[in-house]
Amino acid sequence: MDLEQLRKDIAEIDMQIIGLIAKRISIAEDVGRIKLSQGLPVINPEVEAKVIARYTAMSESTGLSVEVLQSVAKALIKEAVSHENDLFSEEE
């Protein structure tokens, strides 16, 4: 395989990752709607800790660093919270 093909493969994987992130955020918005209807807060530190722990646990099996996986988890949480906050703002 040549360098250009490998770069195309990476670009294709990047698009798949972005698609999965968009799907995750869409589900987080559904969670936000339920929270809104039940009067629950957007931020739930206990759930966030579980998500970060889940990503951390995948470090060994994937060969990726704990720091990178925790950063990814925190970025995903931050984006989800932002979208959920937008839902709550629309209701005000």
N, C-alpha and C positions, 0 to 999 in steps of 0.2 A: 504494500500500500504506500502511496506517495503522500507527501506532506499536505498537499492541497485537498486530497480526499479525506484525510484525517480531520482537517479543519472543517470540511463540510459536514462530517459526521458529528463533530462537536457542536456545530451550529444547529443541526437537527435535534440533537439531544437538548440543547438550550431551549429550543422552541417547545419541546415536550415538557420540560421543567416549568417553563412559564405558563403553559396550559394547565398544568397540575396546580400551580400556585393560584391561578385564577379560579379554578374549580374549588380549591380549599377556601378561598375568600368568599365565594358564593355560598358555601355551606356555613361559613362563619356568620354571614349576613342572616341566614335562616336562624342560626342560634341567637343572634342579636334580636330578631323579631320576637322570638319566644321569650327572651329575657325582658324585653320591653313590655310584652303582654302580661308577664307575671310580676312586673315591678322589681326585677332583679338588677343588680348593678352590672355594668359592662365588664369591669375588671374583677376577676376572681383569682387571687394569688395562688390558691390551692390548685386550681386547674392549670394555671400557667406553670407552676412548679412541676406538675406531672408531665406536661408537654416537654419541658426542658429535660427532665429526667429520662423520658423516652428517647429523645435524641441523643443524650449522653450515653445511654446504654448501647446505642447502635455503633458507637465509636469502634469498639474492639472488633466486631464482626465485619465492619466495612473497611477498616484500615484508615479511616479518616480521624483527624484529631478531634479531641473533645472540644477544644476551643472553637473550631470551625462549626461543628454541629450545634454547639450552644448558641453561637452567633446566628446561625440559620434559624434555629427555633425562636430566638428572641426577635429576629426580624419578621418572621411570619406572625408571631403574636402581636407585634407592634402594628403591622398592617391590618390584621383582623380587628384589633381594638379601634383603629382609626375608622374602619368601615362601620363597625357597630356604633361608634360615637356619632357618625353621620346619621344613622337611622334614628338615634335618640334626639338629635338636633332637629330633624325633620318633624318630630312629634311635638316639639315645643311651640 
